[in-house]
C-alpha cells in the first residue's frame, strides 16, 4: 500500500499548474503517483525498482551519483526524507526559473540534516513552507523567475 503524500507538499502545491516533475529517492513512489494523478509529467528514481503507473521510473544508485539531474529541465524536484548534501547543487540547477523544490530529511541518524542546511543550499529562493518537527526538516521553495 502506498502512503499518502506529505501534507506539506499537498498544501504547497495547491493551485500550482502541472508541469514536469522529478522525484529523486522516491521510495514507494507516493509523491510521484500523486503528482501523476494531478496531470504532472513525472520521472522518478530510486535504487529499488517499483511499479509506478503513469511515471517514468529509473533504477539508480543515487548515493553514488547514479542519476544525473538534467539542468533547467524541471518545474518541480521532490526529494523527500532523503538527505545527501552533494545532491543539492544539482537539484537547484535542475529546477527551471520559477520552479519548485520540495525537500525533507531526518534530523537524526546517518543521513541527518536540518532546515538550516536546506536554507544554506538555496539562498535567494522564496520559501513556501519550511520547518522542523518530529525528527524531520522540510523545505519547499520557489526559484526566482
C-alpha positions as CSV (number, residue, x, y, z in Angstrom):
1,X,0.0,0.0,0.0
2,X,1.3,3.4,-0.9
3,X,1.3,6.1,1.8
4,X,-0.4,9.5,1.2
5,X,1.8,12.3,0.0
6,X,3.2,14.6,2.7
7,X,0.7,17.2,3.8
8,X,3.3,19.9,3.4
9,X,3.6,19.1,-0.3
10,X,-0.1,18.9,-0.8
11,X,-0.6,22.3,0.7
12,X,2.4,23.9,-1.0
13,X,1.3,22.7,-4.5
14,X,-2.4,23.6,-4.2
15,X,-3.2,25.7,-7.2
16,X,0.2,25.1,-8.8
17,X,-0.1,24.3,-12.5
18,X,1.0,20.8,-13.6
19,X,4.4,20.6,-15.2
20,X,7.4,18.3,-15.4
21,X,8.4,16.8,-12.1
22,X,11.3,14.6,-10.8
23,X,11.0,12.6,-7.6
24,X,14.5,11.6,-6.5
25,X,14.9,8.7,-4.0
26,X,11.2,8.2,-4.5
27,X,10.9,5.1,-2.3
28,X,7.5,3.6,-2.8
29,X,6.6,6.4,-5.1
30,X,3.8,8.2,-3.1
31,X,4.7,11.6,-4.4
32,X,5.4,10.5,-8.0
33,X,2.0,8.8,-8.2
34,X,0.1,11.7,-6.6
35,X,1.7,14.2,-9.0
36,X,1.0,12.0,-12.0
37,X,-2.7,11.8,-10.9
38,X,-2.8,15.6,-11.0
39,X,-1.5,15.7,-14.6
40,X,2.2,16.2,-14.0
41,X,4.6,14.5,-16.3
42,X,6.7,12.6,-13.7
43,X,10.0,10.8,-13.7
44,X,11.2,9.0,-10.5
45,X,14.5,7.4,-9.5
46,X,15.5,5.1,-6.7
47,X,17.8,2.2,-6.1
48,X,15.0,-0.4,-5.8
49,X,12.6,-0.7,-8.8
50,X,8.9,-0.1,-8.1
51,X,5.8,-0.2,-10.4
52,X,4.5,3.4,-10.8
53,X,1.8,3.5,-13.4
54,X,2.0,6.8,-15.4
55,X,5.5,7.5,-14.1
56,X,8.8,7.0,-16.0
57,X,10.9,5.2,-13.4
58,X,14.7,4.9,-13.4
59,X,16.7,2.4,-11.3
60,X,19.7,4.4,-10.0
61,X,22.2,4.3,-7.1
62,X,21.6,7.9,-6.1
63,X,24.1,7.8,-3.3
64,X,26.9,7.1,-5.8
65,X,25.8,9.7,-8.3
66,X,23.9,7.2,-10.5
67,X,21.2,9.6,-11.6
68,X,22.3,12.8,-13.4
69,X,19.8,15.6,-13.0
70,X,19.1,17.4,-16.2
71,X,19.9,21.2,-15.9
72,X,17.0,23.6,-16.1
73,X,14.5,20.8,-17.1
74,X,12.1,20.5,-14.1
75,X,9.2,22.6,-12.8
76,X,9.4,20.6,-9.6
77,X,12.0,18.4,-7.9
78,X,11.0,16.3,-4.9
79,X,13.5,14.6,-2.6
80,X,11.5,13.7,0.5
81,X,13.0,12.0,3.5
82,X,16.4,11.5,1.9
83,X,19.4,13.7,2.6
84,X,22.5,13.8,0.5
85,X,24.3,17.1,0.6
86,X,26.1,16.7,-2.7
87,X,22.7,16.3,-4.5
88,X,21.6,19.8,-3.6
89,X,23.5,21.8,-6.2
90,X,22.2,19.5,-9.0
91,X,18.7,19.8,-7.6
92,X,18.9,23.6,-7.6
93,X,20.4,23.7,-11.1
94,X,17.8,21.2,-12.4
95,X,14.8,23.5,-11.5
96,X,13.6,25.9,-14.1
97,X,13.3,29.6,-13.2
98,X,10.0,29.9,-11.3
99,X,10.1,26.2,-10.4
100,X,10.0,24.5,-7.1
101,X,11.9,22.2,-4.8
102,X,10.2,20.0,-2.1
103,X,12.9,18.6,0.2
104,X,12.8,16.8,3.5
105,X,15.2,14.8,5.6
106,X,15.5,13.2,9.0
107,X,17.2,15.2,11.7
108,X,18.8,12.2,13.4
109,X,20.9,9.2,12.3
110,X,23.4,8.7,9.5
111,X,21.6,11.0,7.0
112,X,20.7,13.7,9.4
113,X,20.1,17.3,8.2
114,X,18.4,20.5,9.3
115,X,16.3,23.3,8.0
116,X,19.5,25.4,8.2
117,X,21.2,23.1,5.8
118,X,18.4,23.5,3.2
119,X,18.3,27.3,3.6
120,X,22.1,27.5,3.1
121,X,21.9,25.4,-0.1
122,X,19.1,27.5,-1.6
123,X,19.9,31.2,-0.9
124,X,17.6,33.6,-2.6
125,X,14.8,31.1,-3.1
126,X,11.4,32.1,-1.9
127,X,10.3,29.8,0.9
128,X,6.7,28.5,0.6
129,X,6.8,26.1,3.6
130,X,9.7,25.1,5.9
131,X,10.1,23.7,9.3
132,X,11.4,21.1,11.7
133,X,9.3,18.7,13.8
134,X,9.0,15.0,14.7
135,X,12.6,14.2,13.8
136,X,12.5,15.7,10.3
137,X,13.2,19.0,8.5
138,X,11.4,20.1,5.3
139,X,11.9,22.9,2.8
140,X,9.7,23.8,-0.1
141,X,10.8,26.8,-2.1
142,X,10.5,28.6,-5.5
143,X,13.4,29.6,-7.6
144,X,13.2,33.2,-8.7
145,X,11.9,33.6,-12.3
